[in-house]
């Protein structure tokens, strides 16, 4: 993924060229890129945690319905954001 991103940046003349086009210094642009990377990492972590909660809930309902015959069991999904 980073290779593709690096190729794209290279085609437009590098971060310095992009920074100049939008009125930022290269240092500001680098800070912006770091902030964006952090937000992507935070979102990825949230998705992984949500998937883990969902897997645990699916296991709980599967055990309850499949092994104990409790067909009235329902999934309790957390829609946090």
Secondary structure, DSSP 8 states (H G I E B T S, - for coil): -HHHHHHHHHHTTHHHHHHHHHT--HHHHHHHHHHHHHHHHHHHHHHHHHHHHHHHHHHHHHHHHHTT--TT---------
